[in-house]
Amino acid sequence: MVTKWSPDSWHKFPAEQQPEWPSDNEVDSVLTEISKLPPLVFAGEARTLQEQLGSVCDGNALLLQAGDCAESFDGLTADAIRDNLKVILQMAVALTYSTGLPVVKVGRIAGQFAKPRSSPTETKDNVELPSFRGHIVNGPDFNAGSRTANPQRLLQAYHQSSSTLNLLRAFTRGGFANLAQVHAWNQEFVANSPAGEQYREIADGITDALAFMKACGVASHDNSALNEVDFYTSHEALLLGYEEALTRTDSTSGEWYDCSAHMLWIGERTRQIDSAHIEFLRGVQNPLGCKVGPSATPQEVVELCEKLNPAAIPGRLTLITRFGADNVESCLSPIVEAIVKSGHPVVWACDPMHGNTFTSSTGHKTRHLDDILTELTQFFSIHRSLGTWAGGIHIELTGGNVTECLGGADMLSDDDLHLRYETMCDPRLNASQSLELAFLVAEQLRRD
């Protein structure tokens, strides 16, 4: 029996991955303050995203969800935000130009601060401290002061998300996203790579097309479709108190929306059917994502669909599979077949990052681009064989010229990782590797 939902009904369910705050009174006071602040996003924007994801569900568009593994309080600069956006726009241009399909662009940004951990504590040199759970909870330095959960960080996360959203809206509406700027988006270290050369060919083609349109009397600056882009935000809805504080009633529909982001997703560690995370997110009307890993059974995934999208609304639910290159063949087909048989409409997206993580010979957590591309290729191949639309990818990347993932055109090796290994948590693709991935996805989609 489905129980009545309210923003705080999740309190009656087991909640995993929640911090141990030193003072309940202080965290309650901070959350009350956040609940009185303006929403970060608006219900109408979330509804528009769901409509666009409905087109992905129907096979008429693509989903590109990408961004940082975990945002940093130290990384709030216009240049860093612009460079991350630039890479996502480059990937979207490559996909649209190659496939002729619109791309729904969703960033892991403006709220992706919390990280789930495999253990609540970490031990070094016989000293045990709480694990680092992202800047919204505590600090990464291994000392008691840094690792103590600080409720004031929740408030800082809100304000940083607000500032990031302001910049994103300025970039995507203020001319930076004009298609006439496609050459300017080609950063130097991308331009000097094979992927950059492929991108330059696309940029030249777009420039020629725009020149033709201008000669016909259609200028890009007069057409919002050529001058602006829709860009949405998303993060893992991990800290339920924070999400509840930003959940508001929409004045036009009377429905509840989590106004911390346009789209929220549930992680592999918190998707238990009777969990607080499922209980909370089933009641908000935002489009949702749910990570699905090797431990998921087909029946469990069907039950998740029934719980999170009982009305079977296209675009409401995105299943983000993250099996790893060695497990895709055995895990994906049974789940896809079960969902098709159940009749639930879902967006199928592939996260080829999290299932392919390992520790290098130098002690760095890393991923190899070959494994990432292998999982993506198998993902598209299996969906093609089953007649389902594999229309989405979920990628961790950065616009910085980092050396965190192996392989790619630059053939990064274990010995290169230390050069610019800057991530706070998981390794990210750099801009050149991200474009390589986009071109592979475009090639797979052309076959469909």
C-alpha positions, 0 to 999 in steps of 0.5 A, spaced: 500 500 500 502 506 498 502 511 504 501 518 503 507 522 502 509 529 505 516 532 504 518 529 511 515 522 510 522 520 509 524 520 516 520 514 517 524 510 513 532 508 513 536 513 511 543 511 508 549 515 507 547 521 512 552 524 516 553 524 523 552 532 525 555 534 532 549 538 534 542 536 532 540 543 534 545 547 529 543 542 523 536 544 524 537 551 525 541 551 518 536 547 515 530 552 517 534 558 514 535 554 508 527 553 507 526 560 508 531 562 502 529 563 495 528 556 490 535 555 486 531 553 480 523 553 478 518 548 477 516 550 470 524 549 468 523 542 471 517 541 467 520 543 461 526 538 462 521 533 463 518 534 456 525 534 453 527 528 456 520 525 454 523 526 447 529 522 449 524 516 451 521 516 445 527 516 441 527 523 438 533 526 442 539 525 446 541 526 453 548 528 455 549 529 463 556 531 464 560 534 469 564 534 475 565 528 480 564 533 486 564 540 486 569 544 490 568 550 495 574 552 492 573 551 485 567 557 484 571 561 479 568 564 472 573 560 468 572 553 471 565 554 470 565 556 463 570 551 461 566 545 464 560 548 460 564 549 454 566 542 454 559 540 454 557 544 449 562 542 444 560 534 446 553 537 444 555 540 438 558 534 436 552 529 437 547 534 434 551 535 428 553 528 427 546 525 428 541 530 426 538 530 433 537 535 439 541 534 445 538 535 452 544 538 456 544 536 464 550 538 468 552 535 474 553 542 477 550 547 482 549 542 487 553 536 486 557 537 493 555 530 497 559 524 496 557 517 498 562 513 501 563 505 502 565 506 509 563 511 514 570 512 517 577 512 514 584 510 518 591 512 516 597 511 521 592 507 526 588 514 526 581 513 525 577 519 522 570 520 519 570 519 511 570 525 507 563 526 504 564 532 500 565 539 501 557 540 503 559 536 509 566 536 511 573 537 509 578 533 505 584 534 510 585 528 514 585 531 521 579 531 526 577 539 525 577 538 517 573 531 518 568 533 523 561 535 519 559 542 519 552 544 518 554 551 516 557 548 510 550 546 508 548 554 507 555 555 503 553 549 498 546 553 497 550 560 496 555 557 491 550 553 487 546 560 487 552 563 484 554 558 479 547 558 477 547 565 475 553 564 471 550 558 467 544 563 466 549 568 463 553 564 459 547 560 456 543 566 455 548 572 454 551 570 447 557 565 449 552 559 447 551 562 440 553 557 435 557 562 431 562 561 437 563 554 436 571 555 434 572 559 440 570 553 444 576 549 441 580 550 447 588 550 445 589 543 448 583 540 445 585 543 438 591 540 438 588 533 439 585 528 433 579 529 437 580 537 436 581 536 429 574 532 428 571 538 432 574 543 427 571 540 421 564 540 424 565 547 426 567 549 419 561 546 417 557 550 422 560 556 420 559 555 413 551 553 414 551 560 418 554 564 413 549 561 408 543 562 413 545 570 414 546 571 406 538 568 406 536 573 411 537 569 418 542 571 423 544 567 429 543 573 433 536 574 431 534 567 433 534 564 440 535 557 438 542 559 435 544 564 440 542 560 446 541 553 449 537 550 455 542 548 460 539 544 466 542 542 473 542 535 477 546 532 482 545 526 487 540 527 492 544 524 498 543 529 504 535 528 505 535 534 510 538 539 505 533 536 499 527 537 504 529 544 506 529 546 498 522 542 497 517 547 495 509 547 493 509 550 485 504 555 485 501 554 478 500 546 479 500 545 487 505 540 486 511 539 490 518 540 487 525 539 489 528 546 487 535 544 489 536 542 482 532 541 475 533 533 476 535 529 482 538 522 481 538 516 486 545 513 487 547 505 487 548 505 494 541 508 496 536 505 491 533 500 496 526 500 495 524 501 502 529 507 503 528 514 505 531 516 498 526 512 494 520 515 499 523 522 498 524 522 491 517 519 489 513 525 492 517 530 488 515 532 481 522 533 478 525 528 473 529 523 476 535 518 475 536 512 478 543 509 478 543 501 476 549 497 478 551 489 477 547 488 484 540 490 481 536 484 479 531 485 473 525 485 478 528 490 483 529 495 477 521 494 475 519 495 482 523 502 482 520 504 476 513 502 479 515 506 485 518 512 482 514 513 476 507 509 477 503 514 472 508 511 467 510 518 464 515 519 459 521 523 461 520 522 469 525 517 470 532 515 467 535 509 468 543 510 469 546 503 468 553 503 471 555 495 470 563 496 468 565 493 461 566 486 464 559 486 466 555 489 461 553 483 457 551 479 462 547 484 466 544 489 461 539 485 457 535 482 462 534 488 465 532 491 459 527 486 457 524 486 464 522 493 463 520 493 456 515 487 458 513 491 464 511 497 459 514 502 463 517 508 459 524 510 461 530 514 458 536 509 458 543 512 459 549 509 460 554 511 466 561 508 463 565 511 469 563 508 476 564 501 474 571 501 471 575 504 476 581 501 479 587 503 482 593 504 478 601 502 479 602 509 482 596 508 487 592 513 484 584 511 483 583 512 475 579 509 469 582 507 462 578 511 456 578 504 453 574 501 458 569 507 458 569 506 451 568 499 451 562 499 456 559 505 451 559 500 445 556 494 448 551 499 451 549 501 444 550 494 441 545 491 446 540 496 446 540 496 438 539 488 438 533 489 443 530 494 439 530 499 445 533 507 444 539 508 448 539 515 448 543 517 454 550 518 457 552 520 464 559 522 464 564 525 469 569 530 466 572 537 467 574 543 462 581 543 465 587 539 462 587 534 467 591 527 467 586 523 471 584 518 466 588 513 462 589 512 455 586 517 449 589 520 443 595 523 448 596 516 451 596 518 458 599 512 462 600 511 469 607 515 469 603 521 467 597 521 472 601 525 478 602 531 473 595 534 474 591 529 478 586 534 481 580 531 483 577 531 490 574 524 489 573 520 482 578 521 476 575 525 470 575 525 463 579 531 460 576 535 455 580 532 449 578 525 452 571 527 453 570 529 445 573 523 443 568 519 447 562 524 444 565 522 437 564 514 439 557 515 441 555 519 435 558 513 431 554 508 435 548 512 434 548 513 427 548 506 426 541 506 430 
